[in-house]
Amino acid sequence: MRTRTFGGAVGPELAGVCANPAALLGHVVLDFQLSTKGAVATTQGTPLVENPGVISATCTTAGDHTFLAISAKSEGSGPSRSAEP
């Protein structure tokens, strides 16, 4: 009996399935919100912060495993942002 693993196919003629939530909505990048605390939440006036274009995802296959690979742009690789008054 074969042991199932996350993202692995259950048989030799089968493949794993991946659903990119951004692609389901017709988007290229993920639209996500991160929670904030303390001074950041107070300064921003909200417990949530959006960072458009920072996080992306793509369905990936490695060997017999299929999964949603999520990546983030490293600091300095995205557009410059400044605080607005």
C-alpha positions as CSV (number, residue, x, y, z in Angstrom):
1,M,0.0,0.0,0.0
2,R,1.4,3.4,-1.0
3,T,1.5,6.1,1.7
4,R,0.0,9.4,0.5
5,T,1.9,12.6,0.9
6,F,0.8,16.2,0.6
7,G,0.6,17.1,-3.1
8,G,1.4,13.6,-4.2
9,A,-0.6,11.6,-6.8
10,V,-2.4,8.5,-5.5
11,G,-1.6,6.4,-8.5
12,P,0.9,6.2,-11.4
13,E,-1.7,7.4,-14.0
14,L,-3.0,10.2,-11.8
15,A,-1.7,13.7,-11.1
16,G,-2.0,16.1,-8.1
17,V,-4.3,19.1,-8.4
18,C,-3.4,22.7,-7.6
19,A,-5.7,25.7,-7.6
20,N,-4.1,29.2,-7.5
21,P,-6.7,31.4,-5.8
22,A,-5.5,34.5,-7.7
23,A,-5.9,32.7,-11.1
24,L,-9.4,31.6,-10.1
25,L,-10.3,35.3,-9.9
26,G,-8.4,36.2,-13.1
27,H,-5.6,37.9,-11.3
28,V,-1.8,37.5,-11.7
29,V,-0.7,38.2,-8.1
30,L,-2.3,37.3,-4.8
31,D,-4.4,40.0,-3.1
32,F,-3.6,39.5,0.5
33,Q,-3.8,41.4,3.8
34,L,-1.3,41.1,6.7
35,S,-2.3,41.8,10.3
36,T,-0.4,44.6,12.1
37,K,0.1,45.3,15.8
38,G,1.3,48.1,18.0
39,A,2.8,51.2,16.5
40,V,2.2,50.0,12.9
41,A,-1.6,49.5,13.5
42,T,-1.8,52.8,15.3
43,T,0.1,54.7,12.6
44,Q,-1.8,53.1,9.8
45,G,-5.1,53.4,11.6
46,T,-6.1,49.8,10.7
47,P,-5.2,46.3,11.9
48,L,-4.6,45.2,8.3
49,V,-2.1,46.2,5.7
50,E,-2.1,45.4,1.9
51,N,1.1,45.1,-0.1
52,P,0.0,44.7,-3.7
53,G,2.5,43.0,-6.0
54,V,4.7,41.6,-3.3
55,I,3.3,38.1,-3.0
56,S,2.8,35.8,-6.0
57,A,1.9,32.2,-6.4
58,T,2.1,29.6,-9.1
59,C,1.1,26.0,-9.3
60,T,4.3,23.9,-9.5
61,T,5.2,20.3,-10.0
62,A,8.3,18.7,-8.6
63,G,8.7,15.0,-9.2
64,D,5.3,13.5,-8.4
65,H,4.1,16.4,-6.1
66,T,2.0,19.3,-7.2
67,F,1.6,22.3,-5.0
68,L,1.0,26.1,-4.8
69,A,4.5,27.7,-4.6
70,I,4.3,31.1,-2.9
71,S,7.1,33.7,-3.3
72,A,7.7,37.2,-2.0
73,K,9.7,39.9,-3.6
74,S,12.8,40.7,-1.5
75,E,13.1,44.1,0.1
76,G,14.1,46.7,-2.4
77,S,12.9,44.8,-5.5
78,G,9.5,46.4,-5.6
79,P,8.3,49.9,-6.1
80,S,9.3,52.5,-3.5
81,R,6.6,53.4,-1.1
82,S,6.5,56.3,1.2
83,A,4.1,57.2,4.1
84,E,1.4,59.7,3.2
85,P,0.5,62.4,5.8
